[in-house]
Amino acid sequence: PEISQGTLQAIYEYQTMICELTGMEVANASMYDGATALAEAALMACQATGRNKILIAQSVNPEYREVLYTYVRYQEKDIIGLDMDNSGTLDLNSLEVAITDDTAAVIVQSPNFFGIIENLKVIGELVHNKKALFIVCTDPISIGLLKAPGELGADIVVGEGQSLGNPMSFGGPYLGFFATNAKLMRKMPGRVVG
């Protein structure tokens, strides 16, 4: 029992740290890696909204996009890529044209794959105008300096947590963090302590 209590305490502290970093209300006890956290967030958004259209910025890590495509390959979900503008960020005109009343979620990475910070506040407002969910994939070290995605309108925040201090050994370990608001907590995959 003492070992179990220590594990539960460590998971609780981890979840608290992720919530404080991301500006969200609840986090789970981690996913396999950042790419699977992103794919699970997209599936959760479809379930929560009852919609099947997912918009993803082309500036999201291509490996993450491939994992998302693999996850939904045999499900009735549409994934639509959103163009970048000349600055390497999401083209807001592309988003305005693509987002419709049947959009479940819009996925943006900030800093994106090219290291450029996206305008999350403006994107979030466009997404919420269509009552879709806003998923932000981020780097936990960067949000130590930047405003938390939760403060900028994100409904779900995911990312790769390896940079928080896990040493690389034999190809790992990786951990995907996953945080959301209290309204979506019961739809969130994974374990929650506390």
C-alpha positions as CSV (number, residue, x, y, z in Angstrom):
1,P,0.0,0.0,0.0
2,E,2.8,2.4,0.7
3,I,4.1,2.0,-2.9
4,S,0.7,2.6,-4.3
5,Q,0.3,5.8,-2.2
6,G,3.7,7.0,-3.6
7,T,2.6,6.3,-7.2
8,L,-0.7,8.1,-6.7
9,Q,1.0,11.1,-5.1
10,A,3.5,11.3,-8.0
11,I,0.7,11.1,-10.6
12,Y,-1.3,13.7,-8.7
13,E,1.7,16.1,-8.6
14,Y,2.3,15.5,-12.3
15,Q,-1.3,16.2,-13.2
16,T,-1.2,19.4,-11.1
17,M,2.0,20.6,-12.9
18,I,0.4,20.0,-16.3
19,C,-2.7,21.9,-15.3
20,E,-0.6,24.8,-14.1
21,L,1.5,24.9,-17.2
22,T,-1.4,24.6,-19.7
23,G,-3.9,26.7,-17.9
24,M,-6.4,23.9,-18.0
25,E,-8.6,22.5,-15.2
26,V,-7.8,18.7,-15.4
27,A,-5.1,16.5,-16.8
28,N,-4.8,12.8,-17.1
29,A,-1.9,10.6,-16.0
30,S,-0.3,10.8,-19.4
31,M,-0.7,9.1,-22.8
32,Y,1.8,7.0,-24.8
33,D,3.4,10.0,-26.5
34,G,2.5,13.4,-27.9
35,A,1.3,12.1,-31.2
36,T,-1.2,9.7,-29.7
37,A,-2.3,12.4,-27.2
38,L,-3.2,14.6,-30.2
39,A,-5.1,11.7,-32.0
40,E,-7.0,10.9,-28.8
41,A,-7.9,14.6,-28.4
42,A,-9.3,14.6,-31.9
43,L,-11.4,11.5,-31.3
44,M,-12.6,13.0,-28.0
45,A,-13.7,16.2,-29.7
46,C,-15.7,14.2,-32.2
47,Q,-17.4,12.3,-29.4
48,A,-18.1,15.4,-27.4
49,T,-19.5,17.4,-30.2
50,G,-21.2,14.6,-32.2
51,R,-19.5,15.9,-35.3
52,N,-17.0,14.1,-37.6
53,K,-14.9,16.8,-39.3
54,I,-11.4,17.6,-38.0
55,L,-9.4,20.5,-39.3
56,I,-5.6,20.4,-38.7
57,A,-3.0,23.0,-39.6
58,Q,-0.3,21.9,-42.0
59,S,2.2,23.5,-39.6
60,V,1.5,20.6,-37.1
61,N,4.4,18.1,-36.8
62,P,4.0,15.8,-39.8
63,E,4.5,12.7,-37.7
64,Y,1.7,13.7,-35.4
65,R,-0.5,14.2,-38.5
66,E,0.3,10.7,-39.7
67,V,-0.6,9.2,-36.4
68,L,-4.0,11.1,-36.5
69,Y,-4.6,9.8,-40.0
70,T,-3.8,6.2,-38.9
71,Y,-6.2,6.5,-35.9
72,V,-9.1,7.6,-38.0
73,R,-8.4,5.6,-41.2
74,Y,-11.4,3.2,-40.7
75,Q,-13.7,5.6,-38.9
76,E,-16.2,7.9,-40.5
77,K,-14.2,11.0,-39.9
78,D,-13.0,13.7,-42.3
79,I,-9.6,15.3,-41.8
80,I,-8.9,18.5,-43.7
81,G,-5.5,20.2,-43.8
82,L,-5.3,23.9,-43.3
83,D,-2.8,25.9,-45.4
84,M,0.0,28.1,-44.0
85,D,0.5,31.7,-44.9
86,N,3.9,33.2,-46.1
87,S,5.0,33.6,-42.5
88,G,4.7,29.9,-41.7
89,T,1.7,30.1,-39.5
90,L,-1.9,29.0,-40.0
91,D,-3.6,30.9,-42.8
92,L,-6.7,32.4,-41.1
93,N,-8.5,32.8,-44.4
94,S,-8.1,29.1,-45.0
95,L,-9.5,28.4,-41.6
96,E,-12.5,30.7,-42.1
97,V,-13.4,29.0,-45.4
98,A,-12.9,25.4,-44.0
99,I,-14.6,25.7,-40.6
100,T,-18.3,24.9,-40.8
101,D,-21.1,23.9,-38.5
102,D,-20.1,20.2,-38.8
103,T,-16.5,20.8,-37.6
104,A,-15.7,19.0,-34.4
105,A,-12.3,20.4,-33.8
106,V,-9.5,22.6,-35.1
107,I,-5.9,21.4,-34.2
108,V,-3.0,23.9,-34.1
109,Q,0.5,23.5,-32.8
110,S,2.2,26.4,-31.1
111,P,5.1,26.9,-31.4
112,N,4.5,25.0,-34.6
113,F,6.7,22.5,-36.4
114,F,8.8,25.5,-37.8
115,G,9.2,27.0,-34.3
116,I,6.8,29.9,-35.0
117,I,4.2,31.0,-32.4
118,E,0.6,30.9,-33.7
119,N,-2.0,33.6,-32.8
120,L,-4.0,31.2,-30.6
121,K,-6.4,33.9,-29.3
122,V,-7.7,34.8,-32.8
123,I,-7.8,31.2,-33.9
124,G,-9.7,30.2,-30.7
125,E,-12.4,32.9,-31.3
126,L,-12.9,31.7,-34.9
127,V,-13.2,28.1,-33.7
128,H,-15.7,28.9,-30.9
129,N,-17.9,31.0,-33.2
130,K,-18.7,27.7,-34.9
131,K,-19.1,25.9,-31.6
132,A,-16.2,23.6,-32.4
133,L,-13.4,22.5,-29.9
134,F,-10.0,24.1,-30.1
135,I,-7.1,21.7,-29.6
136,V,-3.6,23.1,-29.1
137,C,-0.5,20.9,-29.3
138,T,2.4,22.6,-27.5
139,D,5.8,22.2,-26.0
140,P,5.7,22.3,-22.2
141,I,9.0,24.2,-22.0
142,S,7.8,26.9,-24.3
143,I,4.6,27.5,-22.2
144,G,6.8,28.3,-19.2
145,L,7.5,31.5,-21.1
146,L,4.4,32.0,-23.2
147,K,0.8,32.6,-22.1
148,A,-0.8,29.2,-21.3
149,P,-3.1,27.9,-24.1
150,G,-5.9,27.6,-21.7
151,E,-5.8,31.3,-21.1
152,L,-6.0,31.8,-24.9
153,G,-9.2,29.8,-25.5
154,A,-7.9,26.2,-25.9
155,D,-10.4,23.4,-25.0
156,I,-7.9,20.6,-25.0
157,V,-4.1,21.0,-24.7
158,V,-1.7,18.1,-25.7
159,G,1.9,17.6,-26.3
160,E,5.1,15.7,-25.8
161,G,6.4,15.8,-22.2
162,Q,9.8,14.1,-22.7
163,S,11.5,17.5,-22.6
164,L,10.4,17.9,-18.9
165,G,13.4,15.7,-17.9
166,N,13.0,12.1,-18.9
167,P,16.4,11.0,-20.3
168,M,16.4,9.2,-23.7
169,S,17.3,5.5,-23.4
170,F,16.8,2.8,-26.0
171,G,14.3,4.9,-28.0
172,G,12.3,6.4,-25.1
173,P,10.7,7.1,-22.8
174,Y,8.2,9.5,-24.2
175,L,5.0,10.7,-22.5
176,G,2.1,12.5,-24.0
177,F,0.4,15.0,-21.8
178,F,-3.3,15.7,-22.1
179,A,-5.3,18.4,-20.4
180,T,-8.8,19.8,-20.8
181,N,-11.5,21.7,-19.0
182,A,-13.9,20.4,-16.3
183,K,-16.8,20.2,-18.8
184,L,-14.9,17.6,-20.9
185,M,-13.3,15.7,-18.1
186,R,-15.5,12.7,-18.2
187,K,-14.8,12.2,-21.9
188,M,-11.0,12.3,-21.4
189,P,-9.1,9.1,-22.0
190,G,-6.7,7.7,-19.5
191,R,-6.4,7.8,-15.7
192,V,-7.1,10.6,-13.4
193,V,-5.9,10.7,-9.8
194,G,-7.6,13.0,-7.3
